[in-house]
Amino acid sequence: MKTFRTILAAAVLAAVFAPLSAQTLAVLGFESDSFCLDQRTGVMSDLLSDELVRIEGITVVERKRIDRVIEEMDFQMSGWTDAKTVKAAGKMVNADCVITGSVDTLGATLYVTARMIEVESAKVLHSAKMTCATWDEFTRKLPQFARECVKKMPSPNRFLDTWEGEVPGGSVYEITFAEKGVCTIKASASGDFGTAADGKGTYSYDKNFLRLNARLPSSRISWSSVYKFDGEFTSFNILVPKSDGGDELVRVSFVKTAD
């Protein structure tokens, strides 16, 4: 059995894609320096949450869970402006991103600002603004405002975990995708005899392509391939050596194996 060897994979031109897994979003609330608005900020954030639920690909944390976090951590609304506080609260409700913001007035005009913050990095990913003069105008503009709030929300990393796939008559691949684009690869012969190899590498992805670069003791892996997702299964093209020499492009199916 030949030693594991994989080289550049060609991308296929078309594939059928399953919908992206949902990102979890928590609307932590709005703050206001105006006493007359203080009673309305909670209603405004609840209405925004209701509107976000309608957007495909987003799971919104229910208000009761957020309220329990506020109570447990003894937050004041002013705490939502602190990145560390927002990150801690987001982790407690298992959110990928959180939305917080402010409501201010200037004359008869209401200014609403919402900031979307990535929980893992505590970075502000996007800021959305809305102005309105009446409550009716606020509710009328709310659907568009909700879409603006999340337009830069990152796609979920569906690769995280360990995947295993076997090339017919060839090697077994075990790839573990970790955070921050790091991966490890184990390759071994599918039979009782043969050699095994371990390597480390990096990866990146978008809505269409998975790109991976890794080094093993006797080879380097570099592929860029359209992937197809279906629940706990994924597949992409890789180029593998043939027994009679040369290389062959095959579609390898992977199954998620880690708990």
C-alpha positions in Angstrom: 0.0 0.0 0.0 1.4 3.4 -1.0 2.2 6.0 1.6 -0.5 8.6 2.0 -0.1 11.4 -0.6 -2.6 14.1 -1.6 -1.9 17.0 -3.9 -3.9 19.9 -5.3 -7.5 19.1 -5.8 -9.6 20.6 -8.6 -12.8 22.5 -7.8 -16.0 21.3 -9.4 -18.1 23.8 -11.2 -21.5 23.2 -9.6 -22.9 21.6 -6.4 -26.1 21.4 -4.4 -25.8 23.2 -1.1 -27.8 22.6 2.1 -28.9 25.8 4.0 -26.3 27.2 6.3 -26.6 26.2 9.9 -28.2 28.9 12.1 -26.1 31.4 14.0 -27.3 32.1 17.5 -27.9 35.8 18.3 -28.9 37.5 21.6 -30.4 40.9 21.7 -29.1 42.2 25.1 -30.9 45.5 25.1 -30.7 49.2 24.5 -29.6 52.0 26.8 -30.8 55.6 26.9 -29.9 58.6 28.9 -33.5 59.9 28.5 -35.8 59.1 31.4 -38.8 59.3 29.2 -37.4 56.6 26.9 -36.2 54.3 29.7 -39.5 52.4 29.8 -39.6 51.9 26.0 -36.1 50.5 25.4 -37.1 47.1 26.6 -40.1 47.0 24.3 -37.9 48.2 21.4 -35.4 45.4 21.9 -38.2 42.8 22.2 -39.7 44.0 19.0 -36.3 43.8 17.3 -35.9 40.2 18.6 -39.3 39.3 17.2 -38.3 40.7 13.8 -34.9 38.9 13.8 -36.7 35.6 14.3 -38.2 35.9 10.9 -34.7 36.1 9.2 -33.5 32.7 7.9 -30.3 31.3 9.3 -30.6 33.0 12.7 -31.6 31.5 16.0 -32.6 34.2 18.6 -32.0 33.6 22.3 -35.3 34.0 24.2 -35.7 36.9 26.5 -36.1 34.8 29.6 -32.7 33.3 29.3 -31.1 36.8 28.8 -33.0 38.1 31.9 -31.7 35.3 34.0 -28.1 36.2 32.9 -28.7 39.8 33.8 -30.0 38.8 37.2 -27.1 36.3 37.8 -24.4 38.8 36.9 -26.1 41.8 38.5 -25.7 43.9 35.4 -26.8 47.5 34.9 -27.9 48.5 31.4 -24.8 50.7 31.2 -22.8 47.4 31.4 -23.8 46.6 27.8 -21.3 49.2 26.5 -18.3 47.2 28.0 -16.9 44.6 25.6 -15.8 42.2 28.3 -19.3 42.3 29.9 -21.0 41.7 26.6 -18.7 38.8 25.8 -19.3 37.2 29.2 -23.1 37.5 28.8 -23.0 36.2 25.3 -21.1 33.1 26.4 -23.5 32.4 29.2 -26.4 32.2 26.7 -24.3 30.3 24.1 -24.7 33.1 21.5 -22.3 33.5 18.6 -23.1 37.3 18.3 -25.0 39.8 20.4 -26.8 43.0 19.6 -26.8 46.0 22.0 -27.2 49.7 21.4 -28.6 53.0 22.4 -31.6 55.2 21.9 -31.3 59.0 22.0 -33.4 62.0 21.1 -32.7 65.3 19.5 -35.7 67.5 19.3 -38.6 65.4 18.0 -36.3 62.8 16.3 -35.5 59.4 17.8 -32.0 58.0 17.0 -31.6 54.2 17.4 -28.2 52.7 17.1 -27.6 48.9 17.2 -24.1 47.3 17.3 -23.5 43.6 16.5 -20.7 42.1 18.5 -19.0 38.8 17.9 -18.9 37.0 21.3 -15.6 35.1 20.7 -13.5 38.1 19.8 -15.6 40.9 21.5 -15.3 42.9 18.2 -17.9 45.1 16.9 -18.8 43.6 13.5 -21.4 46.1 12.3 -23.4 49.2 13.4 -26.9 49.9 12.1 -28.7 53.2 12.6 -32.4 54.3 12.3 -34.1 57.6 12.8 -37.8 58.1 13.3 -40.2 60.7 14.6 -43.1 58.5 15.7 -43.7 55.1 17.2 -45.6 54.1 14.0 -42.5 55.0 12.0 -40.3 52.9 14.2 -42.5 49.8 13.7 -42.7 50.5 10.0 -38.9 50.7 9.6 -38.2 47.8 12.0 -38.1 45.0 9.4 -35.4 46.8 7.3 -33.5 47.8 10.4 -33.4 44.2 11.6 -31.9 43.0 8.3 -29.4 45.9 8.4 -28.4 44.8 11.9 -27.3 41.3 10.8 -26.1 41.9 7.2 -22.5 41.4 8.3 -23.1 38.5 10.6 -20.5 35.8 9.8 -21.5 32.4 8.5 -21.3 29.6 11.1 -18.3 27.3 11.0 -19.9 24.1 10.0 -16.5 22.2 9.9 -15.7 22.4 13.6 -15.2 18.9 14.9 -13.6 15.7 13.6 -14.5 14.1 10.2 -13.6 10.8 8.8 -13.7 9.6 5.2 -12.2 6.8 3.1 -11.1 6.8 -0.5 -12.3 3.6 -2.2 -9.4 1.1 -2.2 -7.1 3.8 -0.6 -6.5 5.6 2.6 -8.6 6.7 5.5 -8.6 10.4 6.3 -9.4 11.8 9.7 -9.5 15.6 9.7 -10.1 17.7 12.9 -11.1 21.3 12.2 -10.5 23.6 15.2 -11.1 27.3 15.8 -9.1 30.0 14.1 -8.6 28.0 11.0 -6.3 25.3 12.5 -6.7 21.6 11.6 -4.9 18.2 12.1 -4.9 15.3 9.7 -4.4 11.6 10.2 -4.1 9.4 7.2 -3.7 5.6 7.3 -4.2 2.6 5.0 -7.7 1.1 5.0 -6.3 -2.4 5.3 -4.2 -4.2 8.0 -0.9 -3.2 6.3 0.5 0.1 5.3 1.9 3.3 6.7 0.2 6.1 8.6 1.0 9.8 8.8 -0.1 12.7 11.0 0.1 16.3 10.0 -1.0 19.8 11.0 -2.3 22.6 8.8 -4.6 25.5 8.3 -8.0 25.9 6.5 -10.4 28.6 5.4 -13.9 28.4 3.8 -16.7 30.5 2.4 -20.2 29.6 1.1 -18.7 27.5 -1.7 -15.2 26.4 -1.1 -13.1 24.7 1.5 -9.3 25.4 1.2 -6.8 23.4 3.2 -3.0 23.4 3.5 -1.2 20.9 5.7 2.2 19.1 5.9 2.8 15.5 6.7 6.2 13.7 7.1 6.5 12.8 3.5 4.0 15.1 1.7 2.1 18.3 1.6 -1.6 18.6 1.2 -3.1 21.5 -0.7 -6.7 21.4 -1.9 -9.4 23.8 -2.9 -12.8 22.2 -3.5 -16.5 22.8 -3.6 -18.1 21.1 -0.6 -21.5 19.7 -0.2 -23.2 19.5 3.2 -26.1 17.3 4.3 -26.6 17.1 8.1 -23.6 15.4 9.7 -22.1 14.5 6.3 -19.9 16.5 4.0 -17.9 15.8 0.8 -15.3 17.4 -1.4 -13.0 16.5 -4.2 -9.4 15.3 -3.5 -6.7 14.0 -5.9 -5.2 10.7 -4.8 -2.6 8.4 -6.2 -3.6 5.4 -8.4 -2.1 1.9 -7.9 -0.8 2.0 -11.5 0.7 5.4 -11.2 -0.6 8.9 -11.8 -3.4 10.5 -9.8 -7.2 10.3 -9.8 -9.8 12.9 -8.8 -12.4 11.4 -6.4 -15.2 12.7 -4.4 -14.7 11.7 -0.7 -17.6 11.6 1.7 -16.8 12.5 5.3 -18.9 11.9 8.4 -18.6 13.8 11.7 -17.2 11.3 14.2 -16.6 13.4 17.4 -19.2 13.7 20.1 
